[in-house]
Amino acid sequence: MIGLILQTGLTENVWIALTLFVFVWLFSWAKTNLGSAKLAILFAVIVVYLTFYSYSILIWIAVALFLFATFGKELFSRVNPFEGSSGGLR
């Protein structure tokens, strides 16, 4: 029971931190590209709302892509499935 409560609290805190990070990142990007701070806030609020509350699976896909881009390069440089194999497609 205690583990479930701690896990729920930790998950909620991570979710809030991720929401704030994405919001600030989107706001700074939108402010430089759109030129208006008010328009940038509106854009960031709409995108964060749609992403986090309506289509929350997109966040986990983005996190997976980030982790793959960060750590996947080393993995694929060490493991090359196309060289040295005796069988496979040619």
PDB file of N, CA, C and O in Angstrom:
ATOM      1  N   MET A   1       0.814  -1.195   0.000  1.00  0.00           N
ATOM      2  CA  MET A   1       0.000   0.000   0.000  1.00  0.00           C
ATOM      3  C   MET A   1       0.859   1.260   0.000  1.00  0.00           C
ATOM      4  O   MET A   1       0.598   2.192  -0.761  1.00  0.00           O
ATOM      5  N   ILE A   2       1.890   1.289   0.860  1.00  0.00           N
ATOM      6  CA  ILE A   2       2.774   2.448   0.934  1.00  0.00           C
ATOM      7  C   ILE A   2       3.540   2.608  -0.377  1.00  0.00           C
ATOM      8  O   ILE A   2       3.731   3.727  -0.854  1.00  0.00           O
ATOM      9  N   GLY A   3       3.982   1.484  -0.965  1.00  0.00           N
ATOM     10  CA  GLY A   3       4.693   1.542  -2.237  1.00  0.00           C
ATOM     11  C   GLY A   3       3.832   2.117  -3.343  1.00  0.00           C
ATOM     12  O   GLY A   3       4.320   2.867  -4.189  1.00  0.00           O
ATOM     13  N   LEU A   4       2.561   1.773  -3.341  1.00  0.00           N
ATOM     14  CA  LEU A   4       1.641   2.298  -4.345  1.00  0.00           C
ATOM     15  C   LEU A   4       1.467   3.801  -4.188  1.00  0.00           C
ATOM     16  O   LEU A   4       1.419   4.534  -5.176  1.00  0.00           O
ATOM     17  N   ILE A   5       1.372   4.257  -2.948  1.00  0.00           N
ATOM     18  CA  ILE A   5       1.217   5.697  -2.691  1.00  0.00           C
ATOM     19  C   ILE A   5       2.488   6.441  -3.097  1.00  0.00           C
ATOM     20  O   ILE A   5       2.403   7.508  -3.706  1.00  0.00           O
ATOM     21  N   LEU A   6       3.663   5.899  -2.771  1.00  0.00           N
ATOM     22  CA  LEU A   6       4.914   6.540  -3.148  1.00  0.00           C
ATOM     23  C   LEU A   6       5.102   6.540  -4.654  1.00  0.00           C
ATOM     24  O   LEU A   6       5.576   7.520  -5.228  1.00  0.00           O
ATOM     25  N   GLN A   7       4.731   5.444  -5.290  1.00  0.00           N
ATOM     26  CA  GLN A   7       4.870   5.371  -6.731  1.00  0.00           C
ATOM     27  C   GLN A   7       3.945   6.367  -7.419  1.00  0.00           C
ATOM     28  O   GLN A   7       4.338   7.004  -8.397  1.00  0.00           O
ATOM     29  N   THR A   8       2.741   6.504  -6.925  1.00  0.00           N
ATOM     30  CA  THR A   8       1.802   7.455  -7.496  1.00  0.00           C
ATOM     31  C   THR A   8       2.301   8.888  -7.300  1.00  0.00           C
ATOM     32  O   THR A   8       2.206   9.703  -8.218  1.00  0.00           O
ATOM     33  N   GLY A   9       2.825   9.198  -6.129  1.00  0.00           N
ATOM     34  CA  GLY A   9       3.366  10.531  -5.876  1.00  0.00           C
ATOM     35  C   GLY A   9       4.573  10.820  -6.739  1.00  0.00           C
ATOM     36  O   GLY A   9       4.709  11.924  -7.266  1.00  0.00           O
ATOM     37  N   LEU A  10       5.457   9.840  -6.893  1.00  0.00           N
ATOM     38  CA  LEU A  10       6.637  10.019  -7.730  1.00  0.00           C
ATOM     39  C   LEU A  10       6.242  10.200  -9.186  1.00  0.00           C
ATOM     40  O   LEU A  10       6.788  11.061  -9.874  1.00  0.00           O
ATOM     41  N   THR A  11       5.307   9.404  -9.656  1.00  0.00           N
ATOM     42  CA  THR A  11       4.844   9.522 -11.032  1.00  0.00           C
ATOM     43  C   THR A  11       4.203  10.880 -11.273  1.00  0.00           C
ATOM     44  O   THR A  11       4.416  11.491 -12.320  1.00  0.00           O
ATOM     45  N   GLU A  12       3.428  11.348 -10.324  1.00  0.00           N
ATOM     46  CA  GLU A  12       2.793  12.662 -10.458  1.00  0.00           C
ATOM     47  C   GLU A  12       3.829  13.770 -10.493  1.00  0.00           C
ATOM     48  O   GLU A  12       3.697  14.709 -11.278  1.00  0.00           O
ATOM     49  N   ASN A  13       4.860  13.682  -9.658  1.00  0.00           N
ATOM     50  CA  ASN A  13       5.904  14.703  -9.644  1.00  0.00           C
ATOM     51  C   ASN A  13       6.707  14.704 -10.938  1.00  0.00           C
ATOM     52  O   ASN A  13       7.055  15.766 -11.454  1.00  0.00           O
ATOM     53  N   VAL A  14       7.000  13.534 -11.457  1.00  0.00           N
ATOM     54  CA  VAL A  14       7.715  13.447 -12.732  1.00  0.00           C
ATOM     55  C   VAL A  14       6.862  14.026 -13.850  1.00  0.00           C
ATOM     56  O   VAL A  14       7.371  14.723 -14.728  1.00  0.00           O
ATOM     57  N   TRP A  15       5.571  13.740 -13.816  1.00  0.00           N
ATOM     58  CA  TRP A  15       4.655  14.254 -14.835  1.00  0.00           C
ATOM     59  C   TRP A  15       4.594  15.786 -14.796  1.00  0.00           C
ATOM     60  O   TRP A  15       4.597  16.431 -15.844  1.00  0.00           O
ATOM     61  N   ILE A  16       4.540  16.364 -13.600  1.00  0.00           N
ATOM     62  CA  ILE A  16       4.506  17.822 -13.455  1.00  0.00           C
ATOM     63  C   ILE A  16       5.817  18.439 -13.938  1.00  0.00           C
ATOM     64  O   ILE A  16       5.805  19.453 -14.636  1.00  0.00           O
ATOM     65  N   ALA A  17       6.939  17.837 -13.573  1.00  0.00           N
ATOM     66  CA  ALA A  17       8.238  18.356 -14.011  1.00  0.00           C
ATOM     67  C   ALA A  17       8.385  18.273 -15.526  1.00  0.00           C
ATOM     68  O   ALA A  17       8.911  19.192 -16.155  1.00  0.00           O
ATOM     69  N   LEU A  18       7.927  17.188 -16.100  1.00  0.00           N
ATOM     70  CA  LEU A  18       7.982  17.037 -17.552  1.00  0.00           C
ATOM     71  C   LEU A  18       7.075  18.048 -18.246  1.00  0.00           C
ATOM     72  O   LEU A  18       7.435  18.589 -19.292  1.00  0.00           O
ATOM     73  N   THR A  19       5.914  18.301 -17.677  1.00  0.00           N
ATOM     74  CA  THR A  19       4.995  19.301 -18.233  1.00  0.00           C
ATOM     75  C   THR A  19       5.620  20.691 -18.207  1.00  0.00           C
ATOM     76  O   THR A  19       5.561  21.418 -19.198  1.00  0.00           O
ATOM     77  N   LEU A  20       6.212  21.059 -17.089  1.00  0.00           N
ATOM     78  CA  LEU A  20       6.845  22.375 -16.983  1.00  0.00           C
ATOM     79  C   LEU A  20       8.025  22.515 -17.935  1.00  0.00           C
ATOM     80  O   LEU A  20       8.199  23.561 -18.559  1.00  0.00           O
ATOM     81  N   PHE A  21       8.833  21.472 -18.049  1.00  0.00           N
ATOM     82  CA  PHE A  21       9.981  21.501 -18.954  1.00  0.00           C
ATOM     83  C   PHE A  21       9.534  21.701 -20.396  1.00  0.00           C
ATOM     84  O   PHE A  21      10.079  22.543 -21.110  1.00  0.00           O
ATOM     85  N   VAL A  22       8.542  20.926 -20.821  1.00  0.00           N
ATOM     86  CA  VAL A  22       8.047  21.033 -22.197  1.00  0.00           C
ATOM     87  C   VAL A  22       7.398  22.403 -22.421  1.00  0.00           C
ATOM     88  O   VAL A  22       7.565  22.996 -23.487  1.00  0.00           O
ATOM     89  N   PHE A  23       6.667  22.903 -21.437  1.00  0.00           N
ATOM     90  CA  PHE A  23       6.027  24.210 -21.580  1.00  0.00           C
ATOM     91  C   PHE A  23       7.062  25.318 -21.753  1.00  0.00           C
ATOM     92  O   PHE A  23       6.924  26.161 -22.640  1.00  0.00           O
ATOM     93  N   VAL A  24       8.087  25.322 -20.922  1.00  0.00           N
ATOM     94  CA  VAL A  24       9.115  26.368 -21.014  1.00  0.00           C
ATOM     95  C   VAL A  24       9.875  26.242 -22.330  1.00  0.00           C
ATOM     96  O   VAL A  24      10.190  27.249 -22.965  1.00  0.00           O
ATOM     97  N   TRP A  25      10.168  25.027 -22.736  1.00  0.00           N
ATOM     98  CA  TRP A  25      10.870  24.817 -23.991  1.00  0.00           C
ATOM     99  C   TRP A  25      10.029  25.287 -25.180  1.00  0.00           C
ATOM    100  O   TRP A  25      10.539  25.966 -26.071  1.00  0.00           O
ATOM    101  N   LEU A  26       8.750  24.930 -25.198  1.00  0.00           N
ATOM    102  CA  LEU A  26       7.859  25.379 -26.272  1.00  0.00           C
ATOM    103  C   LEU A  26       7.675  26.890 -26.260  1.00  0.00           C
ATOM    104  O   LEU A  26       7.637  27.522 -27.316  1.00  0.00           O
ATOM    105  N   PHE A  27       7.560  27.473 -25.067  1.00  0.00           N
ATOM    106  CA  PHE A  27       7.397  28.921 -24.966  1.00  0.00           C
ATOM    107  C   PHE A  27       8.614  29.643 -25.525  1.00  0.00           C
ATOM    108  O   PHE A  27       8.465  30.598 -26.287  1.00  0.00           O
ATOM    109  N   SER A  28       9.811  29.206 -25.162  1.00  0.00           N
ATOM    110  CA  SER A  28      11.009  29.888 -25.666  1.00  0.00           C
ATOM    111  C   SER A  28      11.149  29.710 -27.176  1.00  0.00           C
ATOM    112  O   SER A  28      11.559  30.640 -27.871  1.00  0.00           O
ATOM    113  N   TRP A  29      10.815  28.527 -27.687  1.00  0.00           N
ATOM    114  CA  TRP A  29      10.875  28.310 -29.127  1.00  0.00           C
ATOM    115  C   TRP A  29       9.841  29.178 -29.844  1.00  0.00           C
ATOM    116  O   TRP A  29      10.148  29.813 -30.853  1.00  0.00           O
ATOM    117  N   ALA A  30       8.622  29.202 -29.320  1.00  0.00           N
ATOM    118  CA  ALA A  30       7.550  29.963 -29.961  1.00  0.00           C
ATOM    119  C   ALA A  30       7.807  31.464 -29.881  1.00  0.00           C
ATOM    120  O   ALA A  30       7.462  32.199 -30.807  1.00  0.00           O
ATOM    121  N   LYS A  31       8.401  31.923 -28.799  1.00  0.00           N
ATOM    122  CA  LYS A  31       8.667  33.352 -28.654  1.00  0.00           C
ATOM    123  C   LYS A  31       9.678  33.822 -29.695  1.00  0.00           C
ATOM    124  O   LYS A  31       9.530  34.910 -30.253  1.00  0.00           O
ATOM    125  N   THR A  32      10.694  33.020 -29.961  1.00  0.00           N
ATOM    126  CA  THR A  32      11.678  33.418 -30.966  1.00  0.00           C
ATOM    127  C   THR A  32      11.110  33.295 -32.380  1.00  0.00           C
ATOM    128  O   THR A  32      11.445  34.102 -33.247  1.00  0.00           O
ATOM    129  N   ASN A  33      10.267  32.310 -32.624  1.00  0.00           N
ATOM    130  CA  ASN A  33       9.761  32.100 -33.979  1.00  0.00           C
ATOM    131  C   ASN A  33       8.498  32.900 -34.288  1.00  0.00           C
ATOM    132  O   ASN A  33       8.288  33.301 -35.433  1.00  0.00           O
ATOM    133  N   LEU A  34       7.664  33.136 -33.292  1.00  0.00           N
ATOM    134  CA  LEU A  34       6.432  33.877 -33.538  1.00  0.00           C
ATOM    135  C   LEU A  34       6.590  35.370 -33.288  1.00  0.00           C
ATOM    136  O   LEU A  34       5.862  36.174 -33.869  1.00  0.00           O
ATOM    137  N   GLY A  35       7.525  35.748 -32.436  1.00  0.00           N
ATOM    138  CA  GLY A  35       7.810  37.159 -32.206  1.00  0.00           C
ATOM    139  C   GLY A  35       6.983  37.823 -31.124  1.00  0.00           C
ATOM    140  O   GLY A  35       7.349  38.906 -30.668  1.00  0.00           O
ATOM    141  N   SER A  36       5.898  37.230 -30.699  1.00  0.00           N
ATOM    142  CA  SER A  36       5.035  37.831 -29.696  1.00  0.00           C
ATOM    143  C   SER A  36       4.975  36.918 -28.471  1.00  0.00           C
ATOM    144  O   SER A  36       4.771  35.711 -28.604  1.00  0.00           O
ATOM    145  N   ALA A  37       5.151  37.486 -27.295  1.00  0.00           N
ATOM    146  CA  ALA A  37       5.116  36.692 -26.069  1.00  0.00           C
ATOM    147  C   ALA A  37       3.702  36.177 -25.775  1.00  0.00           C
ATOM    148  O   ALA A  37       3.532  35.049 -25.314  1.00  0.00           O
ATOM    149  N   LYS A  38       2.698  37.004 -26.041  1.00  0.00           N
ATOM    150  CA  LYS A  38       1.318  36.577 -25.788  1.00  0.00           C
ATOM    151  C   LYS A  38       0.914  35.433 -26.709  1.00  0.00           C
ATOM    152  O   LYS A  38       0.274  34.474 -26.278  1.00  0.00           O
ATOM    153  N   LEU A  39       1.290  35.540 -27.969  1.00  0.00           N
ATOM    154  CA  LEU A  39       1.000  34.469 -28.916  1.00  0.00           C
ATOM    155  C   LEU A  39       1.787  33.210 -28.572  1.00  0.00           C
ATOM    156  O   LEU A  39       1.291  32.098 -28.755  1.00  0.00           O
ATOM    157  N   ALA A  40       3.000  33.377 -28.081  1.00  0.00           N
ATOM    158  CA  ALA A  40       3.821  32.234 -27.692  1.00  0.00           C
ATOM    159  C   ALA A  40       3.223  31.507 -26.488  1.00  0.00           C
ATOM    160  O   ALA A  40       3.233  30.277 -26.442  1.00  0.00           O
ATOM    161  N   ILE A  41       2.706  32.250 -25.520  1.00  0.00           N
ATOM    162  CA  ILE A  41       2.066  31.629 -24.358  1.00  0.00           C
ATOM    163  C   ILE A  41       0.818  30.871 -24.794  1.00  0.00           C
ATOM    164  O   ILE A  41       0.591  29.742 -24.359  1.00  0.00           O
ATOM    165  N   LEU A  42       0.021  31.480 -25.638  1.00  0.00           N
ATOM    166  CA  LEU A  42      -1.189  30.811 -26.132  1.00  0.00           C
ATOM    167  C   LEU A  42      -0.840  29.529 -26.888  1.00  0.00           C
ATOM    168  O   LEU A  42      -1.471  28.492 -26.687  1.00  0.00           O
ATOM    169  N   PHE A  43       0.149  29.606 -27.742  1.00  0.00           N
ATOM    170  CA  PHE A  43       0.585  28.439 -28.497  1.00  0.00           C
ATOM    171  C   PHE A  43       1.098  27.342 -27.567  1.00  0.00           C
ATOM    172  O   PHE A  43       0.738  26.177 -27.730  1.00  0.00           O
ATOM    173  N   ALA A  44       1.935  27.703 -26.593  1.00  0.00           N
ATOM    174  CA  ALA A  44       2.502  26.720 -25.675  1.00  0.00           C
ATOM    175  C   ALA A  44       1.420  26.080 -24.808  1.00  0.00           C
ATOM    176  O   ALA A  44       1.455  24.873 -24.565  1.00  0.00           O
ATOM    177  N   VAL A  45       0.466  26.874 -24.344  1.00  0.00           N
ATOM    178  CA  VAL A  45      -0.616  26.321 -23.520  1.00  0.00           C
ATOM    179  C   VAL A  45      -1.454  25.330 -24.325  1.00  0.00           C
ATOM    180  O   VAL A  45      -1.788  24.253 -23.830  1.00  0.00           O
ATOM    181  N   ILE A  46      -1.790  25.684 -25.552  1.00  0.00           N
ATOM    182  CA  ILE A  46      -2.598  24.786 -26.377  1.00  0.00           C
ATOM    183  C   ILE A  46      -1.858  23.492 -26.666  1.00  0.00           C
ATOM    184  O   ILE A  46      -2.430  22.410 -26.533  1.00  0.00           O
ATOM    185  N   VAL A  47      -0.594  23.587 -27.060  1.00  0.00           N
ATOM    186  CA  VAL A  47       0.164  22.382 -27.395  1.00  0.00           C
ATOM    187  C   VAL A  47       0.384  21.503 -26.167  1.00  0.00           C
ATOM    188  O   VAL A  47       0.250  20.283 -26.251  1.00  0.00           O
ATOM    189  N   VAL A  48       0.720  22.107 -25.025  1.00  0.00           N
ATOM    190  CA  VAL A  48       0.943  21.322 -23.807  1.00  0.00           C
ATOM    191  C   VAL A  48      -0.361  20.680 -23.348  1.00  0.00           C
ATOM    192  O   VAL A  48      -0.359  19.525 -22.921  1.00  0.00           O
ATOM    193  N   TYR A  49      -1.452  21.392 -23.426  1.00  0.00           N
ATOM    194  CA  TYR A  49      -2.746  20.807 -23.034  1.00  0.00           C
ATOM    195  C   TYR A  49      -3.101  19.622 -23.917  1.00  0.00           C
ATOM    196  O   TYR A  49      -3.460  18.556 -23.417  1.00  0.00           O
ATOM    197  N   LEU A  50      -3.002  19.805 -25.221  1.00  0.00           N
ATOM    198  CA  LEU A  50      -3.339  18.712 -26.130  1.00  0.00           C
ATOM    199  C   LEU A  50      -2.404  17.524 -25.959  1.00  0.00           C
ATOM    200  O   LEU A  50      -2.836  16.373 -26.009  1.00  0.00           O
ATOM    201  N   THR A  51      -1.129  17.807 -25.758  1.00  0.00           N
ATOM    202  CA  THR A  51      -0.160  16.723 -25.646  1.00  0.00           C
ATOM    203  C   THR A  51      -0.279  15.981 -24.328  1.00  0.00           C
ATOM    204  O   THR A  51      -0.306  14.750 -24.319  1.00  0.00           O
ATOM    205  N   PHE A  52      -0.351  16.694 -23.219  1.00  0.00           N
ATOM    206  CA  PHE A  52      -0.306  16.038 -21.919  1.00  0.00           C
ATOM    207  C   PHE A  52      -1.660  15.516 -21.454  1.00  0.00           C
ATOM    208  O   PHE A  52      -1.719  14.497 -20.767  1.00  0.00           O
ATOM    209  N   TYR A  53      -2.727  16.178 -21.807  1.00  0.00           N
ATOM    210  CA  TYR A  53      -4.024  15.778 -21.266  1.00  0.00           C
ATOM    211  C   TYR A  53      -4.909  15.052 -22.276  1.00  0.00           C
ATOM    212  O   TYR A  53      -5.709  14.201 -21.889  1.00  0.00           O
ATOM    213  N   SER A  54      -4.782  15.370 -23.550  1.00  0.00           N
ATOM    214  CA  SER A  54      -5.622  14.701 -24.539  1.00  0.00           C
ATOM    215  C   SER A  54      -4.932  13.498 -25.165  1.00  0.00           C
ATOM    216  O   SER A  54      -5.551  12.447 -25.332  1.00  0.00           O
ATOM    217  N   TYR A  55      -3.655  13.640 -25.514  1.00  0.00           N
ATOM    218  CA  TYR A  55      -2.906  12.581 -26.178  1.00  0.00           C
ATOM    219  C   TYR A  55      -1.617  12.306 -25.406  1.00  0.00           C
ATOM    220  O   TYR A  55      -0.523  12.575 -25.903  1.00  0.00           O
ATOM    221  N   SER A  56      -1.746  11.782 -24.217  1.00  0.00           N
ATOM    222  CA  SER A  56      -0.576  11.623 -23.345  1.00  0.00           C
ATOM    223  C   SER A  56       0.391  10.551 -23.823  1.00  0.00           C
ATOM    224  O   SER A  56       1.538  10.536 -23.376  1.00  0.00           O
ATOM    225  N   ILE A  57      -0.014   9.668 -24.698  1.00  0.00           N
ATOM    226  CA  ILE A  57       0.906   8.660 -25.221  1.00  0.00           C
ATOM    227  C   ILE A  57       2.015   9.303 -26.047  1.00  0.00           C
ATOM    228  O   ILE A  57       3.096   8.729 -26.185  1.00  0.00           O
ATOM    229  N   LEU A  58       1.759  10.484 -26.597  1.00  0.00           N
ATOM    230  CA  LEU A  58       2.778  11.175 -27.384  1.00  0.00           C
ATOM    231  C   LEU A  58       3.993  11.545 -26.544  1.00  0.00           C
ATOM    232  O   LEU A  58       5.115  11.574 -27.049  1.00  0.00           O
ATOM    233  N   ILE A  59       3.776  11.827 -25.273  1.00  0.00           N
ATOM    234  CA  ILE A  59       4.899  12.168 -24.391  1.00  0.00           C
ATOM    235  C   ILE A  59       5.832  10.978 -24.240  1.00  0.00           C
ATOM    236  O   ILE A  59       7.051  11.132 -24.317  1.00  0.00           O
ATOM    237  N   TRP A  60       5.277   9.801 -24.028  1.00  0.00           N
ATOM    238  CA  TRP A  60       6.118   8.624 -23.837  1.00  0.00           C
ATOM    239  C   TRP A  60       6.816   8.228 -25.127  1.00  0.00           C
ATOM    240  O   TRP A  60       7.919   7.683 -25.092  1.00  0.00           O
ATOM    241  N   ILE A  61       6.185   8.495 -26.268  1.00  0.00           N
ATOM    242  CA  ILE A  61       6.855   8.254 -27.545  1.00  0.00           C
ATOM    243  C   ILE A  61       8.027   9.225 -27.709  1.00  0.00           C
ATOM    244  O   ILE A  61       9.101   8.837 -28.169  1.00  0.00           O
ATOM    245  N   ALA A  62       7.815  10.479 -27.333  1.00  0.00           N
ATOM    246  CA  ALA A  62       8.894  11.472 -27.417  1.00  0.00           C
ATOM    247  C   ALA A  62      10.034  11.141 -26.458  1.00  0.00           C
ATOM    248  O   ALA A  62      11.204  11.292 -26.812  1.00  0.00           O
ATOM    249  N   VAL A  63       9.705  10.695 -25.255  1.00  0.00           N
ATOM    250  CA  VAL A  63      10.746  10.300 -24.295  1.00  0.00           C
ATOM    251  C   VAL A  63      11.519   9.100 -24.830  1.00  0.00           C
ATOM    252  O   VAL A  63      12.744   9.054 -24.717  1.00  0.00           O
ATOM    253  N   ALA A  64      10.822   8.134 -25.409  1.00  0.00           N
ATOM    254  CA  ALA A  64      11.496   6.951 -25.974  1.00  0.00           C
ATOM    255  C   ALA A  64      12.401   7.349 -27.132  1.00  0.00           C
ATOM    256  O   ALA A  64      13.516   6.840 -27.242  1.00  0.00           O
ATOM    257  N   LEU A  65      11.942   8.246 -27.994  1.00  0.00           N
ATOM    258  CA  LEU A  65      12.781   8.710 -29.101  1.00  0.00           C
ATOM    259  C   LEU A  65      13.998   9.475 -28.597  1.00  0.00           C
ATOM    260  O   LEU A  65      15.090   9.335 -29.149  1.00  0.00           O
ATOM    261  N   PHE A  66      13.822  10.282 -27.557  1.00  0.00           N
ATOM    262  CA  PHE A  66      14.960  10.998 -26.980  1.00  0.00           C
ATOM    263  C   PHE A  66      15.983  10.033 -26.407  1.00  0.00           C
ATOM    264  O   PHE A  66      17.182  10.179 -26.648  1.00  0.00           O
ATOM    265  N   LEU A  67      15.516   9.047 -25.650  1.00  0.00           N
ATOM    266  CA  LEU A  67      16.438   8.070 -25.075  1.00  0.00           C
ATOM    267  C   LEU A  67      17.126   7.254 -26.164  1.00  0.00           C
ATOM    268  O   LEU A  67      18.314   6.949 -26.053  1.00  0.00           O
ATOM    269  N   PHE A  68      16.394   6.900 -27.207  1.00  0.00           N
ATOM    270  CA  PHE A  68      16.987   6.154 -28.306  1.00  0.00           C
ATOM    271  C   PHE A  68      18.028   6.995 -29.035  1.00  0.00           C
ATOM    272  O   PHE A  68      19.089   6.488 -29.398  1.00  0.00           O
ATOM    273  N   ALA A  69      17.731   8.286 -29.254  1.00  0.00           N
ATOM    274  CA  ALA A  69      18.691   9.156 -29.929  1.00  0.00           C
ATOM    275  C   ALA A  69      19.924   9.398 -29.068  1.00  0.00           C
ATOM    276  O   ALA A  69      21.027   9.561 -29.590  1.00  0.00           O
ATOM    277  N   THR A  70      19.741   9.422 -27.760  1.00  0.00           N
ATOM    278  CA  THR A  70      20.860   9.674 -26.864  1.00  0.00           C
ATOM    279  C   THR A  70      21.734   8.436 -26.686  1.00  0.00           C
ATOM    280  O   THR A  70      22.955   8.510 -26.826  1.00  0.00           O
ATOM    281  N   PHE A  71      21.114   7.306 -26.379  1.00  0.00           N
ATOM    282  CA  PHE A  71      21.878   6.103 -26.073  1.00  0.00           C
ATOM    283  C   PHE A  71      21.920   5.104 -27.228  1.00  0.00           C
ATOM    284  O   PHE A  71      22.724   4.173 -27.200  1.00  0.00           O
ATOM    285  N   GLY A  72      21.085   5.275 -28.226  1.00  0.00           N
ATOM    286  CA  GLY A  72      21.008   4.311 -29.318  1.00  0.00           C
ATOM    287  C   GLY A  72      22.175   4.381 -30.277  1.00  0.00           C
ATOM    288  O   GLY A  72      22.497   3.386 -30.925  1.00  0.00           O
ATOM    289  N   LYS A  73      22.827   5.552 -30.387  1.00  0.00           N
ATOM    290  CA  LYS A  73      23.962   5.690 -31.294  1.00  0.00           C
ATOM    291  C   LYS A  73      25.102   4.774 -30.873  1.00  0.00           C
ATOM    292  O   LYS A  73      25.712   4.117 -31.716  1.00  0.00           O
ATOM    293  N   GLU A  74      25.392   4.724 -29.582  1.00  0.00           N
ATOM    294  CA  GLU A  74      26.455   3.856 -29.087  1.00  0.00           C
ATOM    295  C   GLU A  74      26.098   2.393 -29.287  1.00  0.00           C
ATOM    296  O   GLU A  74      26.951   1.576 -29.633  1.00  0.00           O
ATOM    297  N   LEU A  75      24.835   2.072 -29.067  1.00  0.00           N
ATOM    298  CA  LEU A  75      24.394   0.694 -29.218  1.00  0.00           C
ATOM    299  C   LEU A  75      24.564   0.224 -30.657  1.00  0.00           C
ATOM    300  O   LEU A  75      25.057  -0.878 -30.894  1.00  0.00           O
ATOM    301  N   PHE A  76      24.166   1.037 -31.605  1.00  0.00           N
ATOM    302  CA  PHE A  76      24.280   0.640 -33.000  1.00  0.00           C
ATOM    303  C   PHE A  76      25.703   0.715 -33.524  1.00  0.00           C
ATOM    304  O   PHE A  76      26.023   0.034 -34.498  1.00  0.00           O
ATOM    305  N   SER A  77      26.567   1.514 -32.915  1.00  0.00           N
ATOM    306  CA  SER A  77      27.960   1.526 -33.341  1.00  0.00           C
ATOM    307  C   SER A  77      28.689   0.273 -32.857  1.00  0.00           C
ATOM    308  O   SER A  77      29.638  -0.174 -33.501  1.00  0.00           O
ATOM    309  N   ARG A  78      28.258  -0.296 -31.736  1.00  0.00           N
ATOM    310  CA  ARG A  78      28.870  -1.522 -31.217  1.00  0.00           C
ATOM    311  C   ARG A  78      28.308  -2.773 -31.879  1.00  0.00           C
ATOM    312  O   ARG A  78      29.039  -3.729 -32.137  1.00  0.00           O
ATOM    313  N   VAL A  79      27.029  -2.763 -32.149  1.00  0.00           N
ATOM    314  CA  VAL A  79      26.376  -3.922 -32.728  1.00  0.00           C
ATOM    315  C   VAL A  79      25.975  -3.573 -34.155  1.00  0.00           C
ATOM    316  O   VAL A  79      25.088  -2.748 -34.374  1.00  0.00           O
ATOM    317  N   ASN A  80      26.629  -4.201 -35.116  1.00  0.00           N
ATOM    318  CA  ASN A  80      26.290  -3.965 -36.508  1.00  0.00           C
ATOM    319  C   ASN A  80      25.714  -5.258 -37.070  1.00  0.00           C
ATOM    320  O   ASN A  80      26.471  -6.188 -37.348  1.00  0.00           O
ATOM    321  N   PRO A  81      24.409  -5.345 -37.246  1.00  0.00           N
ATOM    322  CA  PRO A  81      23.789  -6.609 -37.660  1.00  0.00           C
ATOM    323  C   PRO A  81      24.045  -6.963 -39.120  1.00  0.00           C
ATOM    324  O   PRO A  81      23.746  -8.084 -39.530  1.00  0.00           O
ATOM    325  N   PHE A  82      24.587  -6.050 -39.917  1.00  0.00           N
ATOM    326  CA  PHE A  82      24.724  -6.297 -41.337  1.00  0.00           C
ATOM    327  C   PHE A  82      26.124  -6.741 -41.748  1.00  0.00           C
ATOM    328  O   PHE A  82      26.302  -7.232 -42.863  1.00  0.00           O
ATOM    329  N   GLU A  83      27.111  -6.586 -40.892  1.00  0.00           N
ATOM    330  CA  GLU A  83      28.478  -6.991 -41.235  1.00  0.00           C
ATOM    331  C   GLU A  83      28.815  -8.303 -40.556  1.00  0.00           C
ATOM    332  O   GLU A  83      28.465  -8.523 -39.396  1.00  0.00           O
ATOM    333  N   GLY A  84      29.488  -9.163 -41.277  1.00  0.00           N
ATOM    334  CA  GLY A  84      29.985 -10.403 -40.697  1.00  0.00           C
ATOM    335  C   GLY A  84      28.962 -11.489 -40.489  1.00  0.00           C
ATOM    336  O   GLY A  84      29.264 -12.492 -39.841  1.00  0.00           O
ATOM    337  N   SER A  85      27.780 -11.331 -41.005  1.00  0.00           N
ATOM    338  CA  SER A  85      26.794 -12.382 -40.842  1.00  0.00           C
ATOM    339  C   SER A  85      26.876 -13.338 -42.019  1.00  0.00           C
ATOM    340  O   SER A  85      27.068 -12.917 -43.159  1.00  0.00           O
ATOM    341  N   SER A  86      26.732 -14.604 -41.744  1.00  0.00           N
ATOM    342  CA  SER A  86      26.828 -15.588 -42.811  1.00  0.00           C
ATOM    343  C   SER A  86      25.521 -15.684 -43.602  1.00  0.00           C
ATOM    344  O   SER A  86      25.528 -16.052 -44.777  1.00  0.00           O
ATOM    345  N   GLY A  87      24.429 -15.359 -42.970  1.00  0.00           N
ATOM    346  CA  GLY A  87      23.137 -15.420 -43.638  1.00  0.00           C
ATOM    347  C   GLY A  87      22.470 -14.071 -43.627  1.00  0.00           C
ATOM    348  O   GLY A  87      22.986 -13.112 -43.053  1.00  0.00           O
ATOM    349  N   GLY A  88      21.339 -14.002 -44.254  1.00  0.00           N
ATOM    350  CA  GLY A  88      20.584 -12.759 -44.249  1.00  0.00           C
ATOM    351  C   GLY A  88      20.221 -12.328 -45.641  1.00  0.00           C
ATOM    352  O   GLY A  88      20.448 -13.052 -46.611  1.00  0.00           O
ATOM    353  N   LEU A  89      19.669 -11.177 -45.737  1.00  0.00           N
ATOM    354  CA  LEU A  89      19.258 -10.655 -47.046  1.00  0.00           C
ATOM    355  C   LEU A  89      20.448 -10.101 -47.794  1.00  0.00           C
ATOM    356  O   LEU A  89      21.331  -9.481 -47.202  1.00  0.00           O
ATOM    357  N   ARG A  90      20.473 -10.318 -49.071  1.00  0.00           N
ATOM    358  CA  ARG A  90      21.572  -9.765 -49.896  1.00  0.00           C
ATOM    359  C   ARG A  90      21.012  -8.989 -51.039  1.00  0.00           C
ATOM    360  O   ARG A  90      21.768  -8.447 -51.846  1.00  0.00           O
TER     361      ARG A  90
END
